[in-house]
């Protein structure tokens, strides 16, 4: 029995869906991974050793309708040729066009609303169009998984999902607690903050830079800020390399770009900062919590569900000043208190955000739909 797992990047499939794919394979399913890749792609090479991989034509950041039509046609072609029993869709465009293709061929499909992207941050004509597309796409879904309560309420408010559709709220994509093990925080002379995320404006990067400038003016305490993340230059909202170079030259931050070894950086830091405007369920925060590090976030969908005063700081205002206050509070907190925040974060992840809970939900929905 064939199952498709559809995503918009090889990196995302490898880092977020690999354990799900392995579990489905162990359960006896013939798993096909569908995502964009090149033959030089390291993730493709590793994934293709274990699974059948199909190269998808998809442009995640494009608003070109002809490119989106190409994605729809391409997915429809795969479904027509390989005839899967189930299609599991992740990220925005696979959720839209993978679902519409599945409906066309009357195939069973499951959706995971991993995040709503920038179109839902402000009400625009584009957001209205996306809402209509979601209504069409999710109409016949076997189950729609949400990663936070806010997204679930938004879809209900806009009547995107019909009343009879099975819906469940997952603990994000979960985190592999065996891979991301607790690492005791070390007391140092320097308090190190870490940002992990794409270098785009809706991740709150500009607010964070302004907050860092405020912090540097207000204290002589040794505080460092490291940024990790893809430049994502194909994104129209990307932050330019020249801007980042300027921040580095001004000694506001250090920038290490993309990394395959996030654990090494998480262990070295004292606190994660993710000032995003909206998330599904922030994987960076889950991973930081798993190794025992607190986090600073804005009080926004996806982030507000996981961070509280026992695991970090949730800034009420989306502003540089609120971030600056939070950074100084963490930096001035004594080491044992900071360490306790990290210990609480680890306990929370083990109890509520173990990736195996997500996998079990998928297996349950698939097995129930076969009855």
C-alpha positions as CSV (number, residue, x, y, z in Angstrom):
1,X,0.0,0.0,0.0
2,X,1.6,3.3,-1.2
3,X,1.7,6.4,0.9
4,X,2.9,9.8,-0.3
5,X,4.6,12.3,2.0
6,X,4.6,15.7,0.3
7,X,6.7,18.6,1.4
8,X,8.3,21.8,0.0
9,X,12.0,21.0,0.7
10,X,14.4,18.1,1.1
11,X,15.6,19.7,4.4
12,X,12.1,19.8,5.8
13,X,11.4,16.2,4.9
14,X,14.7,15.0,6.3
15,X,14.5,16.9,9.6
16,X,10.8,16.9,10.3
17,X,9.2,13.9,8.6
18,X,11.9,11.2,8.5
19,X,10.8,9.4,11.7
20,X,7.2,9.4,10.5
21,X,8.3,7.9,7.2
22,X,10.3,5.2,9.0
23,X,7.4,4.4,11.3
24,X,5.1,4.1,8.3
25,X,7.6,1.9,6.5
26,X,7.9,-0.3,9.6
27,X,4.1,-0.6,9.7
28,X,4.3,-2.2,6.2
29,X,3.5,0.8,3.9
30,X,5.4,1.6,0.8
31,X,6.5,5.2,1.4
32,X,7.1,7.7,-1.3
33,X,8.7,11.0,-0.5
34,X,7.8,13.9,-2.8
35,X,9.8,17.2,-2.6
36,X,12.1,19.4,-4.7
37,X,15.7,18.3,-4.9
38,X,18.9,18.1,-7.0
39,X,21.1,15.1,-7.4
40,X,23.8,16.9,-5.5
41,X,21.4,17.4,-2.6
42,X,22.8,15.7,0.5
43,X,19.3,15.2,2.0
44,X,18.0,13.6,-1.2
45,X,21.0,11.2,-1.3
46,X,20.3,10.1,2.2
47,X,16.6,9.8,1.8
48,X,16.8,8.0,-1.5
49,X,18.8,5.2,0.1
50,X,15.8,4.3,2.2
51,X,12.7,5.5,0.3
52,X,11.4,6.1,-3.2
53,X,11.8,9.8,-3.9
54,X,9.9,11.8,-6.5
55,X,11.1,15.3,-7.6
56,X,8.4,17.9,-7.3
57,X,8.3,21.1,-9.2
58,X,7.3,23.6,-6.6
59,X,8.2,27.3,-5.8
60,X,7.3,27.8,-2.1
61,X,7.8,31.6,-2.2
62,X,6.4,32.4,-5.6
63,X,3.0,34.1,-6.2
64,X,3.1,33.2,-9.9
65,X,-0.2,31.3,-10.6
66,X,1.4,29.5,-13.6
67,X,4.1,28.0,-11.3
68,X,1.4,26.9,-8.9
69,X,-0.5,25.3,-11.7
70,X,2.6,23.4,-12.6
71,X,2.9,22.1,-9.1
72,X,-0.8,21.0,-9.2
73,X,-0.3,19.2,-12.5
74,X,2.9,17.6,-11.3
75,X,1.3,16.2,-8.2
76,X,-1.7,15.0,-10.2
77,X,0.6,13.2,-12.6
78,X,2.3,11.4,-9.6
79,X,-1.0,10.4,-8.2
80,X,-2.2,9.1,-11.6
81,X,0.9,7.1,-12.2
82,X,1.7,5.6,-8.8
83,X,-1.9,5.4,-7.4
84,X,-1.2,5.9,-3.6
85,X,-3.7,4.9,-1.0
86,X,-2.9,8.0,1.1
87,X,-1.3,11.4,0.6
88,X,0.1,13.2,3.6
89,X,0.6,16.9,2.9
90,X,2.8,19.3,4.8
91,X,3.4,23.1,4.4
92,X,1.2,25.5,2.6
93,X,1.5,24.7,-1.1
94,X,1.5,20.9,-0.7
95,X,-1.6,21.3,1.6
96,X,-3.3,23.3,-1.2
97,X,-2.3,21.5,-4.4
98,X,-1.6,18.1,-3.0
99,X,-5.1,18.1,-1.6
100,X,-6.7,19.4,-4.8
101,X,-4.9,16.7,-6.8
102,X,-6.0,14.1,-4.3
103,X,-9.6,15.2,-4.6
104,X,-9.4,15.1,-8.4
105,X,-8.4,11.4,-8.2
106,X,-10.6,10.6,-5.2
107,X,-7.7,9.6,-3.0
108,X,-7.5,9.8,0.8
109,X,-5.4,12.6,2.1
110,X,-4.4,14.0,5.5
111,X,-3.3,17.6,6.0
112,X,-1.0,19.2,8.6
113,X,-1.3,23.0,9.0
114,X,2.4,23.5,10.0
115,X,2.0,27.3,9.8
116,X,0.0,29.9,7.9
117,X,2.8,32.0,6.5
118,X,2.7,35.8,5.9
119,X,-0.6,35.8,4.1
120,X,-2.5,35.4,7.3
121,X,-0.6,38.0,9.3
122,X,-2.5,40.8,7.5
123,X,-5.9,40.7,5.8
124,X,-5.4,41.2,2.0
125,X,-6.9,40.1,-1.2
126,X,-4.2,37.3,-1.3
127,X,-5.3,36.0,2.1
128,X,-8.9,35.9,0.9
129,X,-7.8,33.9,-2.1
130,X,-5.8,31.5,0.0
131,X,-8.8,31.0,2.3
132,X,-11.0,30.0,-0.7
133,X,-8.3,27.6,-1.9
134,X,-8.0,26.1,1.6
135,X,-11.8,25.6,1.6
136,X,-11.6,23.7,-1.7
137,X,-8.5,21.8,-0.7
138,X,-9.6,20.6,2.7
139,X,-13.2,19.7,1.9
140,X,-12.6,16.0,1.6
141,X,-9.7,15.6,4.0
142,X,-9.6,12.5,6.2
143,X,-8.1,14.6,8.9
144,X,-6.8,18.1,9.3
145,X,-4.0,18.4,11.9
146,X,-3.3,21.7,13.5
147,X,-0.2,22.7,15.5
148,X,-1.8,25.3,17.7
149,X,-5.2,26.4,19.0
150,X,-5.1,29.8,17.2
151,X,-4.8,28.3,13.7
152,X,-7.6,25.9,14.5
153,X,-9.9,28.8,15.7
154,X,-9.0,30.9,12.6
155,X,-10.0,28.1,10.3
156,X,-13.3,27.6,12.1
157,X,-14.0,31.3,12.2
158,X,-13.5,31.5,8.4
159,X,-15.4,28.2,7.9
160,X,-12.5,26.7,6.0
161,X,-13.2,23.2,7.3
162,X,-16.6,21.7,7.3
163,X,-18.2,20.5,10.5
164,X,-17.9,16.8,9.7
165,X,-14.1,16.9,9.0
166,X,-12.0,15.2,11.6
167,X,-9.6,17.7,13.2
168,X,-6.9,17.2,15.8
169,X,-4.4,19.5,17.5
170,X,-0.9,18.1,17.5
171,X,2.1,19.1,19.7
172,X,3.7,20.7,16.6
173,X,5.9,18.3,14.6
174,X,7.2,17.1,18.0
175,X,10.9,16.6,18.7
176,X,13.0,13.5,18.9
177,X,13.9,13.5,22.6
178,X,16.5,10.8,22.1
179,X,18.4,12.8,19.5
180,X,17.9,16.1,21.4
181,X,19.1,15.1,24.8
182,X,19.3,17.2,27.9
183,X,22.7,19.0,28.2
184,X,23.4,20.7,31.5
185,X,23.9,24.4,31.2
186,X,27.5,25.6,32.0
187,X,28.1,28.7,34.0
188,X,30.2,31.2,32.0
189,X,31.4,34.8,32.1
190,X,29.4,35.6,29.0
191,X,25.6,35.1,28.5
192,X,25.0,33.9,25.0
193,X,21.7,34.3,23.2
194,X,20.9,32.4,20.0
195,X,18.5,33.2,17.2
196,X,17.6,30.2,14.9
197,X,15.4,30.8,11.9
198,X,15.2,32.0,8.3
199,X,16.6,35.5,7.7
200,X,13.3,37.1,6.8
201,X,11.5,40.1,8.3
202,X,8.4,38.3,9.7
203,X,10.7,36.3,12.0
204,X,11.2,39.5,13.9
205,X,14.8,39.9,12.9
206,X,14.6,43.7,12.6
207,X,12.9,44.0,16.0
208,X,15.6,41.8,17.5
209,X,18.5,43.9,16.0
210,X,16.9,47.1,17.5
211,X,16.6,45.3,20.8
212,X,20.2,44.3,20.7
213,X,21.2,47.9,20.1
214,X,19.2,48.9,23.1
215,X,20.7,46.2,25.3
216,X,24.3,47.2,24.3
217,X,23.6,50.8,25.3
218,X,22.0,49.9,28.7
219,X,24.6,47.4,30.1
220,X,28.2,46.6,30.2
221,X,27.5,43.0,31.0
222,X,29.1,40.5,28.6
223,X,26.2,39.4,26.4
224,X,26.6,37.9,22.9
225,X,24.1,37.2,20.1
226,X,24.6,34.5,17.6
227,X,22.4,34.2,14.5
228,X,21.9,30.9,12.6
229,X,19.7,30.6,9.6
230,X,19.3,30.4,5.8
231,X,19.6,33.7,3.9
232,X,16.6,32.6,1.8
233,X,17.4,35.1,-0.9
234,X,14.6,33.9,-3.2
235,X,12.1,35.1,-0.6
236,X,10.7,38.6,-1.4
237,X,10.9,39.4,2.4
238,X,14.5,38.2,2.8
239,X,17.1,40.2,4.7
240,X,20.0,41.0,2.5
241,X,23.5,39.7,3.0
242,X,24.8,43.3,3.1
243,X,22.5,44.1,6.1
244,X,23.8,41.1,8.0
245,X,27.4,42.0,7.2
246,X,26.8,45.5,8.6
247,X,25.4,44.0,11.8
248,X,28.4,41.7,12.1
249,X,30.8,44.5,11.4
250,X,29.1,46.7,14.1
251,X,29.6,43.8,16.5
252,X,25.9,43.5,17.2
253,X,25.8,39.8,16.3
254,X,27.9,36.9,14.9
255,X,26.4,35.1,12.0
256,X,27.1,31.5,11.1
257,X,24.6,30.9,8.3
258,X,23.0,27.5,7.8
259,X,24.0,24.6,10.0
260,X,23.4,20.9,10.0
261,X,24.5,20.6,13.6
262,X,22.0,22.7,15.5
263,X,22.5,20.7,18.7
264,X,26.1,21.9,19.1
265,X,24.9,25.6,19.0
266,X,21.9,25.0,21.3
267,X,24.1,23.4,23.9
268,X,26.5,26.4,23.9
269,X,23.8,29.0,24.3
270,X,22.1,30.2,27.5
271,X,18.8,31.2,25.9
272,X,17.1,31.0,22.5
273,X,15.3,34.1,21.0
274,X,12.6,33.6,18.4
275,X,10.7,36.9,17.9
276,X,8.5,35.5,15.1
277,X,5.2,37.2,14.2
278,X,3.4,33.8,13.9
279,X,4.3,30.1,14.0
280,X,2.6,26.8,13.7
281,X,4.6,25.3,16.6
282,X,8.2,26.6,16.5
283,X,10.6,23.7,16.1
284,X,13.6,25.8,17.1
285,X,11.9,26.4,20.5
286,X,11.1,22.7,20.9
287,X,14.7,21.7,20.2
288,X,16.1,24.4,22.6
289,X,13.7,23.1,25.3
290,X,14.7,19.5,24.6
291,X,18.4,20.3,25.4
292,X,17.4,22.3,28.4
293,X,17.5,26.0,27.3
294,X,14.9,28.6,27.9
295,X,13.4,30.8,25.2
296,X,12.2,34.4,24.6
297,X,9.3,34.8,22.2
298,X,6.5,37.2,21.3
299,X,3.0,36.4,22.6
300,X,1.8,35.2,19.1
301,X,0.0,32.1,17.7
302,X,2.2,29.0,18.0
303,X,4.7,30.6,20.5
304,X,2.2,31.5,23.2
305,X,1.2,27.9,23.7
306,X,4.6,26.6,24.7
307,X,6.5,29.4,26.5
308,X,5.6,30.7,29.9
309,X,7.4,32.1,32.9
310,X,8.5,28.6,33.9
311,X,10.3,28.0,30.6
312,X,11.3,31.5,29.5
313,X,9.7,34.9,28.7
314,X,6.7,35.6,26.5
315,X,6.8,39.3,25.5
316,X,3.3,40.8,25.4
317,X,4.2,43.6,22.9
318,X,5.7,42.9,19.5
319,X,8.4,45.6,19.9
320,X,12.1,46.0,20.2
321,X,11.7,47.5,23.7
322,X,9.8,44.4,25.0
323,X,12.5,42.2,23.6
324,X,15.3,44.3,25.2
325,X,13.6,44.1,28.6
326,X,13.3,40.3,28.3
327,X,16.9,39.9,27.2
328,X,18.2,42.0,30.1
329,X,16.0,40.0,32.5
330,X,17.4,36.7,31.4
331,X,21.0,38.1,31.3
332,X,20.7,39.5,34.8
333,X,19.0,36.4,36.2
334,X,21.4,34.3,38.4
335,X,22.7,31.2,36.8
336,X,20.8,28.7,38.9
337,X,17.5,30.3,38.0
338,X,18.4,30.3,34.3
339,X,19.3,26.7,34.6
340,X,16.0,25.9,36.3
341,X,14.1,27.4,33.4
342,X,16.0,25.1,31.1
343,X,15.2,22.1,33.3
344,X,11.5,23.0,33.2
345,X,11.6,23.3,29.5
346,X,13.1,19.8,29.1
347,X,10.4,18.3,31.3
348,X,7.7,20.0,29.3
349,X,9.0,18.6,26.0
350,X,9.3,15.1,27.4
351,X,5.8,15.2,28.8
352,X,3.9,16.9,26.0
353,X,6.0,17.4,22.8
354,X,7.6,14.0,22.2
355,X,7.6,13.3,18.4
356,X,6.3,9.8,19.0
357,X,2.9,11.3,20.0
358,X,2.6,12.9,16.5
359,X,3.6,9.7,14.8
360,X,1.0,7.7,16.8
361,X,-1.7,10.2,15.8
362,X,-0.9,9.6,12.1
363,X,-0.9,5.9,12.4
364,X,-4.2,6.0,14.3
365,X,-6.0,8.1,11.7
366,X,-4.7,6.0,8.8
367,X,-5.7,2.7,10.5
368,X,-9.1,4.1,11.4
369,X,-9.8,5.2,7.8
370,X,-9.1,1.6,6.6
371,X,-11.9,0.2,8.8
